[in-house]
């Protein structure tokens, strides 16, 4: 039997053979002062023993940097766009106290003070950065209404630096006072431009196509023209315009879409129903559907409702009949509703493909935006003028056409023309008809001759021709449009711009990485398309393209990307 040691005070036994240190630790923790008690064999009189009570275990609270915690909370507020009043919620404070009793949050007043100080510090940094920009700049306006029904406007600035790098900074977030009209927006924008000394450096403004924003930009242009300041242009955001156009078309099918959306919401909330739907679509070969489906009120969600009813109509009807007690027969589509779904889905399919191309295009310039928008206009016009179009769709197409024409009218100017033709994929062959005017071409030619040297033009003959792409891939939706629109190339070249335009444009091909298009435009950027641009002047021309691309990219996040 292994020898054992025990504590005389409580009788706890320990194996000496395997853990001799355990007994010592036990005596030190449970019986403090045991080593001062004499050996019982040497003491004639036994001493009374007092047993110490078990001390309370001390919980070691990890040290926490309280200021760091509050700074993390500030970052959380900014990222989630929550008000500072969120930090005054009792549940949040109690949660931190539960995790660490020493946690102390700043007061709401201190949070606001810190946020203002951070904003002022960042604003000064941004001001210094913008001052160093040697090129013209462009601004983008975006608007939203807070949960308190207060209108705000963000002003973002973009430009290209000397290293051909795209720069983008947020200048300000402004409260637009009541009545939130064009005048209020104009004064708020003017205040920001003056704060950063951009009145003489601004080249263009991209707005959200709202009447108030348009009025503000128009007023600003009038002021700058009257003072003979720098040329100023304003263009509507293509993404906002597309969203408004498509919503006009969907308005006529609202009741049918609501019925389909109710069915989709039931599937999203029930694993049993969604599993059955997947099984039926597999059996009927009606496509693959990933849950949860987009049932949002955005146009992309509404389009998916039409997509489901059109492509998986048999599965949808089977599921509704199987769960008729739960779903009700009201969700079944009648023959007239099915016809409406098929017609509207076919009509909106080019819109969906176009917006997917806009969202995925890695080199979205003014030229490409106008190219896509022109195709949208042609699609609407063909539907509006067709005798086969039902009256309800023709009425919707007329409303859509008004918005499309309004966009075309706003972008029709010489500067937009110049920025569009400088895209080697567009040139004059794919530029919209309403923009392809002789006076714009002459103005562009005079601009280049007046500002750029052409002494070396004779040595640049045939220098604009593009190489055949090695990997042509499959023709994209954009290329399908382009093949129908290409015009005959110009024959004579009397100046450098004419020589550039006389060469055929680069094909709008699609590969998984858009490698060919990327290399083509990068080469064009590096060579300055053989025109001797001054470093600042080339920024002017490219800026309009990238500014529009930036605005379209930010606004197109609401589009459906689930089927790319």
C-alpha positions in Angstrom: 0.0 0.0 0.0 1.4 3.4 -0.9 2.3 5.6 2.0 -0.1 8.5 2.6 0.1 11.8 4.4 -2.9 13.5 6.1 -3.7 16.9 7.6 -4.2 16.5 11.3 -6.6 19.4 11.4 -9.2 18.1 9.0 -8.2 14.5 8.2 -7.7 15.1 4.4 -5.5 12.4 3.0 -2.9 12.8 0.2 -0.6 10.3 -1.6 3.0 11.0 -0.7 4.2 8.8 -3.5 2.6 10.8 -6.3 1.9 14.3 -5.0 4.0 15.3 -2.0 3.5 19.0 -2.7 -0.3 18.8 -2.5 -0.3 18.4 1.3 1.9 21.4 1.8 -0.3 23.6 -0.4 -3.4 22.3 1.4 -1.9 23.2 4.8 -0.8 26.7 3.6 -4.2 27.5 2.1 -6.6 25.9 4.5 -4.6 25.9 7.8 -2.5 29.1 8.0 0.1 29.1 10.8 0.3 25.3 11.0 4.1 25.5 10.9 4.2 27.5 14.1 2.4 24.9 16.1 4.8 22.6 18.0 5.1 19.0 17.4 2.4 17.2 19.5 5.0 14.5 20.7 7.2 17.2 22.3 4.3 19.1 24.0 3.1 17.7 27.2 -0.1 19.7 27.2 -2.2 19.6 24.0 -3.0 23.1 22.7 -6.5 24.0 21.5 -6.7 24.1 17.8 -8.7 26.8 16.0 -9.7 25.9 12.5 -9.5 28.8 10.1 -12.5 29.4 7.9 -12.2 29.0 4.2 -11.4 32.4 2.7 -13.5 33.8 -0.1 -11.9 33.2 -3.5 -10.7 36.4 -5.0 -11.9 36.9 -8.5 -9.2 38.4 -10.6 -10.8 41.1 -12.8 -8.7 41.6 -15.9 -7.3 45.1 -16.2 -9.1 47.2 -18.9 -8.2 50.5 -20.4 -11.4 52.4 -20.0 -10.5 55.1 -22.6 -9.8 52.4 -25.1 -13.2 50.8 -24.5 -14.9 54.1 -25.1 -12.9 54.7 -28.3 -14.0 51.3 -29.5 -17.6 52.2 -28.8 -17.2 55.4 -30.8 -15.9 53.4 -33.8 -18.9 51.1 -33.3 -21.3 54.1 -33.5 -19.7 55.4 -36.6 -19.6 52.1 -38.4 -23.2 51.2 -37.6 -24.5 54.8 -38.0 -26.1 54.8 -34.6 -26.9 57.9 -32.5 -24.8 58.7 -29.4 -28.0 58.2 -27.3 -27.5 54.4 -27.9 -24.7 54.5 -25.3 -27.1 55.7 -22.7 -29.2 52.5 -22.9 -29.4 50.7 -19.6 -29.1 47.3 -21.1 -25.8 48.2 -22.8 -24.3 49.6 -19.6 -25.4 46.6 -17.6 -23.9 44.3 -20.2 -20.5 45.9 -19.8 -20.8 45.9 -16.0 -21.6 42.2 -16.1 -18.5 41.5 -18.1 -16.3 43.8 -16.0 -17.6 45.7 -12.9 -15.0 48.4 -13.3 -16.2 49.3 -16.8 -17.2 52.9 -16.9 -18.7 54.5 -20.0 -18.4 58.2 -20.8 -21.4 60.4 -20.4 -23.4 61.3 -23.5 -22.1 64.8 -23.4 -18.5 63.7 -23.4 -19.2 61.3 -26.3 -20.6 64.2 -28.3 -17.6 66.4 -27.3 -15.1 63.8 -28.4 -16.9 63.2 -31.7 -16.9 66.9 -32.5 -13.2 67.1 -31.7 -12.4 64.1 -33.9 -14.5 65.6 -36.7 -12.7 68.9 -36.5 -9.3 67.2 -36.4 -10.1 65.1 -39.4 -11.6 68.0 -41.2 -8.4 69.9 -40.9 -6.4 66.9 -42.2 -8.7 66.6 -45.2 -8.4 70.4 -45.9 -4.6 70.0 -46.0 -4.9 66.9 -48.3 -7.3 68.7 -50.7 -5.0 71.8 -50.8 -2.2 69.6 -52.1 -4.3 68.4 -55.1 -2.9 70.1 -58.2 -5.6 69.0 -60.5 -9.3 69.8 -60.7 -11.6 68.0 -58.4 -15.1 66.6 -58.6 -17.7 66.3 -55.9 -20.6 63.8 -55.4 -23.7 64.6 -53.4 -25.7 62.0 -51.6 -28.9 62.5 -49.5 -30.7 60.6 -46.8 -33.3 61.3 -44.1 -32.5 60.3 -40.5 -34.9 58.4 -38.2 -35.7 61.9 -36.8 -36.8 63.0 -40.3 -33.9 65.3 -40.7 -32.4 65.7 -44.2 -28.6 65.3 -44.5 -26.3 65.7 -47.4 -22.8 64.2 -47.7 -20.2 65.9 -50.0 -17.5 63.6 -51.3 -14.5 64.9 -53.2 -12.6 62.9 -55.9 -9.5 63.7 -57.9 -6.5 62.0 -59.6 -3.0 62.7 -58.2 0.3 63.0 -60.0 0.8 59.3 -59.7 -2.4 58.5 -61.5 -4.0 57.2 -58.3 -7.6 57.9 -57.6 -8.2 59.9 -54.4 -11.5 60.2 -52.6 -12.3 61.9 -49.3 -15.4 62.9 -47.4 -15.6 66.6 -47.1 -18.6 67.1 -44.9 -22.0 65.9 -43.8 -24.4 68.8 -43.8 -27.8 69.2 -42.2 -30.2 70.7 -44.8 -32.6 73.1 -43.1 -36.3 73.2 -43.8 -37.9 73.4 -46.3 -35.0 71.3 -47.7 -35.3 72.8 -51.2 -32.8 73.6 -53.9 -31.8 76.9 -52.3 -30.9 75.3 -49.0 -28.9 72.6 -50.8 -27.1 75.2 -52.8 -26.0 77.3 -49.8 -24.9 74.2 -47.9 -22.8 73.0 -50.8 -21.3 76.5 -51.3 -20.4 76.7 -47.7 -18.4 73.4 -48.0 -16.6 74.5 -51.2 -15.6 77.8 -49.5 -14.4 75.9 -46.4 -12.0 73.9 -48.5 -11.2 76.7 -51.0 -12.6 74.6 -53.9 -14.6 77.3 -55.7 -11.9 77.6 -58.4 -10.9 73.9 -58.4 -14.2 72.2 -58.8 -14.8 70.7 -62.2 -18.1 68.7 -61.9 -20.8 67.6 -59.5 -22.6 64.3 -59.6 -26.0 64.5 -57.9 -28.9 62.0 -57.2 -31.2 63.3 -60.0 -33.6 64.8 -57.6 -35.2 68.2 -58.6 -33.8 70.0 -55.6 -30.3 68.8 -56.2 -30.6 69.7 -59.9 -31.8 73.2 -58.9 -28.8 73.6 -56.5 -26.3 72.5 -59.2 -27.9 74.8 -61.8 -27.7 77.8 -59.4 -24.0 77.0 -58.7 -23.2 76.8 -62.4 -25.0 80.1 -63.0 -22.9 81.8 -60.3 -19.6 80.4 -61.6 -20.4 81.4 -65.2 -21.4 84.9 -64.2 -18.1 85.3 -62.3 -16.2 83.8 -65.3 -14.7 81.2 -63.0 -13.6 77.7 -64.1 -15.9 75.6 -66.3 -18.3 73.7 -64.2 -20.5 70.7 -65.2 -23.1 68.7 -63.3 -24.3 65.2 -64.2 -27.0 63.0 -62.7 -26.1 59.7 -61.1 -26.9 56.8 -63.6 -27.7 54.4 -60.8 -30.3 56.6 -59.2 -31.8 57.3 -62.6 -32.0 53.6 -63.4 -33.6 52.9 -60.0 -36.3 55.5 -60.6 -36.9 54.3 -64.2 -37.4 50.7 -63.2 -39.6 51.5 -60.3 -41.9 53.4 -62.7 -42.2 50.2 -64.7 -42.9 48.0 -61.7 -45.7 50.2 -60.4 -48.2 48.7 -62.8 -47.5 45.1 -61.5 -47.4 46.1 -57.8 -50.4 43.9 -56.8 -49.0 40.8 -58.5 -45.5 41.3 -57.0 -47.0 41.7 -53.5 -48.7 38.4 -53.8 -45.5 36.6 -54.9 -43.5 38.4 -52.2 -45.9 37.0 -49.6 -45.2 33.5 -50.8 -41.5 34.1 -50.8 -41.6 35.4 -47.2 -43.4 32.3 -46.1 -40.7 30.2 -47.8 -37.9 32.2 -46.2 -39.5 31.6 -42.7 -40.2 27.9 -43.1 -37.5 25.4 -43.7 -40.1 22.7 -44.5 -41.7 24.8 -47.3 -38.4 26.0 -48.7 -37.1 22.4 -48.8 -40.2 21.3 -50.7 -39.8 24.1 -53.1 -36.2 23.1 -53.8 -37.2 19.5 -54.4 -40.0 20.5 -56.8 -37.7 22.9 -58.8 -35.2 20.1 -59.1 -37.8 17.6 -60.3 -39.4 20.1 -62.7 -36.0 21.4 -63.8 -36.9 25.0 -62.9 -33.4 26.2 -61.8 -31.5 26.4 -58.6 -32.6 28.8 -55.8 -30.6 29.7 -52.8 -32.4 30.7 -49.6 -33.2 33.2 -48.2 -34.4 34.8 -51.3 -34.3 38.5 -51.8 -37.8 39.7 -50.8 -36.8 43.4 -50.3 -38.8 46.3 -51.5 -35.9 47.4 -53.7 -36.4 47.0 -57.5 -33.9 44.0 -57.4 -36.1 42.2 -54.9 -39.2 43.0 -57.0 -37.4 41.6 -60.1 -36.6 38.4 -58.3 -40.3 38.0 -57.5 -41.0 38.1 -61.2 -38.1 35.8 -61.9 -39.4 33.1 -59.5 -42.9 33.3 -60.8 -41.7 33.1 -64.4 -39.0 30.5 -64.1 -40.4 28.3 -61.3 -44.1 28.9 -61.7 -45.0 25.2 -61.6 -43.1 24.6 -58.4 -44.6 27.7 -56.8 -48.1 26.5 -57.6 -47.4 23.0 -56.4 -46.1 24.3 -53.0 -49.1 26.6 -52.6 -51.5 23.8 -53.2 -49.7 21.4 -50.8 -49.7 24.0 -48.0 -53.1 25.5 -48.9 -54.3 25.4 -45.3 -51.3 27.4 -44.2 -50.8 29.7 -47.2 -54.3 29.9 -48.6 -55.4 29.7 -52.2 -55.2 33.5 -52.5 -51.4 33.1 -53.3 -52.2 31.2 -56.5 -51.7 33.3 -59.6 -54.5 33.3 -62.2 -53.9 33.1 -65.9 -54.1 36.9 -66.3 -51.5 37.5 -63.6 -49.2 34.8 -65.1 -49.4 36.7 -68.4 -48.5 40.0 -66.7 -45.5 38.3 -65.0 -44.2 36.9 -68.2 -44.5 40.1 -70.1 -42.9 42.3 -67.4 -40.1 39.8 -66.8 -39.2 39.8 -70.5 -39.4 43.6 -70.7 -37.1 44.1 -67.6 -34.6 41.4 -68.5 -32.4 43.8 -70.5 -32.5 46.3 -67.6 -31.3 43.6 -65.2 -28.5 42.5 -67.5 -27.4 46.1 -68.1 -27.2 46.9 -64.4 -25.3 43.7 -63.7 -22.8 44.9 -66.4 -22.6 48.3 -64.7 -22.0 46.8 -61.3 -19.3 44.4 -62.4 -17.5 46.7 -64.9 -14.0 47.3 -63.5 -13.5 50.3 -65.8 -16.8 52.2 -65.7 -16.2 55.5 -67.4 -18.5 58.2 -68.6 -18.5 56.6 -72.0 -19.6 53.2 -70.8 -22.3 54.7 -68.6 -23.7 56.7 -71.5 -23.4 53.6 -73.6 -25.5 51.5 -71.2 -28.0 54.3 -70.6 -28.5 54.8 -74.3 -29.4 51.1 -74.6 -32.0 51.5 -71.8 -33.5 54.5 -73.7 -33.7 52.4 -76.9 -35.4 49.5 -75.0 -38.0 51.8 -73.5 -38.6 53.6 -76.8 -39.1 50.3 -78.7 -41.6 49.1 -76.1 -43.5 52.4 -76.1 -43.8 52.5 -79.9 -44.6 48.8 -80.5 -48.2 48.0 -81.4 -47.9 44.6 -79.6 -47.3 46.3 -76.3 -50.3 46.1 -74.0 -51.8 49.4 -72.9 -50.8 49.0 -69.2 -47.1 48.4 -70.2 -47.2 51.2 -72.8 -48.4 53.6 -70.1 -45.5 52.6 -67.8 -43.0 52.8 -70.7 -44.1 56.4 -71.3 -43.3 57.4 -67.7 -40.0 55.6 -67.9 -39.1 57.3 -71.2 -39.6 60.8 -69.6 -37.0 60.0 -66.9 -34.6 58.5 -69.4 -34.9 61.6 -71.7 -34.4 63.9 -68.7 -31.1 62.1 -68.0 -30.0 62.4 -71.6 -30.8 66.1 -71.6 -28.7 66.7 -68.5 -25.6 64.9 -69.8 -25.7 66.5 -73.3 -22.8 68.9 -73.4 -19.4 69.3 -75.0 -17.4 68.2 -71.9 -19.3 65.0 -71.5 -18.8 64.3 -75.2 -15.0 64.8 -74.8 -14.8 62.5 -71.8 -16.9 59.8 -73.6 -14.8 59.7 -76.8 -11.6 59.3 -74.8 -12.7 55.8 -73.8 -11.0 53.7 -76.5 -14.0 51.3 -76.2 -16.5 54.0 -77.2 -14.9 56.7 -79.3 -17.5 58.2 -81.7 -18.8 54.9 -83.0 -20.7 53.9 -79.8 -21.5 57.4 -78.5 -25.3 58.1 -78.2 -26.8 59.8 -81.2 -28.0 62.8 -79.2 -24.4 63.5 -78.1 -22.8 62.7 -81.5 -23.0 66.3 -82.8 -20.5 67.9 -85.2 -20.3 71.0 -83.0 -19.2 68.9 -80.1 -16.5 67.2 -82.2 -15.3 70.6 -83.5 -15.2 72.0 -80.0 -13.2 69.0 -78.7 -10.7 69.2 -81.6 -10.2 72.9 -80.9 -9.7 72.2 -77.3 -7.0 69.7 -77.9 -5.2 71.8 -80.6 -5.4 74.8 -78.4 -4.1 73.2 -75.2 -1.8 70.4 -76.4 1.3 70.2 -78.6 0.9 68.4 -82.0 4.4 69.0 -83.4 5.1 65.3 -83.3 1.8 64.2 -85.0 3.4 63.2 -88.3 5.6 60.5 -86.5 2.6 59.0 -84.8 0.8 57.6 -87.9 -1.2 54.4 -87.2 -0.1 54.5 -83.6 -3.6 54.1 -82.2 -4.5 50.7 -83.6 -5.3 48.2 -81.0 -3.9 44.7 -80.9 -6.2 41.7 -81.2 -7.0 40.3 -77.8 -5.5 36.9 -77.2 -8.3 35.7 -75.1 -11.5 36.9 -76.7 -13.8 34.9 -74.4 -17.5 34.9 -74.9 -19.2 38.1 -76.1 -20.7 40.1 -73.2 -24.1 41.6 -73.1 -22.4 45.0 -73.7 -20.6 43.6 -76.7 -23.9 42.4 -78.1 -25.2 45.9 -77.9 -22.1 47.4 -79.4 -22.2 45.2 -82.5 -25.6 46.6 -83.4 -24.4 50.2 -82.9 -20.9 50.5 -84.4 -20.6 53.1 -87.1 -18.2 53.3 -90.0 -14.7 54.5 -89.0 -13.4 57.9 -90.1 -11.1 57.8 -93.1 -9.1 61.0 -93.1 -6.9 62.2 -90.2 -6.1 65.9 -90.2 -5.0 66.2 -86.6 -4.2 63.9 -83.7 -7.6 63.6 -82.2 -9.0 62.7 -85.6 -6.3 60.0 -86.0 -7.2 58.6 -82.6 -10.9 58.5 -83.5 -10.3 57.0 -86.9 -9.1 53.8 -85.4 -11.7 51.1 -84.5 -12.6 51.1 -80.8 -11.6 48.3 -78.5 -14.2 45.5 -78.3 -16.3 45.4 -75.2 -15.4 41.8 -74.3 -16.2 39.9 -71.2 -13.8 37.7 -69.4 -13.9 36.6 -65.8 -11.3 39.3 -64.8 -11.9 41.8 -67.6 -8.1 41.5 -68.2 -8.1 42.6 -71.8 -10.2 45.7 -71.2 -8.1 46.5 -68.2 -4.8 46.2 -70.1 -6.2 48.3 -73.0 -7.2 51.2 -70.9 -4.2 51.1 -68.7 -2.0 51.3 -71.8 -4.1 54.2 -73.0 -3.6 55.9 -69.6 0.1 55.4 -69.6 0.6 56.6 -73.2 -1.9 59.5 -72.8 -3.4 58.2 -76.0 -0.4 59.7 -77.7 -1.7 63.2 -76.9 0.8 65.3 -75.0 -1.4 66.1 -72.1 -0.1 68.3 -69.4 -0.2 66.5 -66.1 -3.0 68.6 -64.7 -5.0 68.7 -68.0 -5.2 64.9 -68.3 -6.6 64.9 -64.8 -9.4 67.1 -66.0 -10.4 64.8 -68.7 -10.2 61.5 -66.7 -11.8 63.0 -63.6 -15.2 63.2 -65.1 -15.1 59.6 -66.0 -13.9 58.3 -62.6 -16.2 60.6 -60.7 -19.2 59.2 -62.4 -17.9 55.7 -61.9 -17.5 56.3 -58.2 -21.0 57.6 -57.8 -22.5 54.7 -59.8 -20.5 52.2 -57.8 -21.6 53.5 -54.5 -25.3 53.8 -55.5 -25.5 50.4 -57.1 -24.8 48.6 -53.9 -28.6 48.3 -53.5 -28.8 46.3 -56.7 -29.3 42.6 -56.6 -25.9 40.7 -56.9 -27.1 37.3 -55.9 -27.1 35.8 -59.4 -23.8 37.0 -60.7 
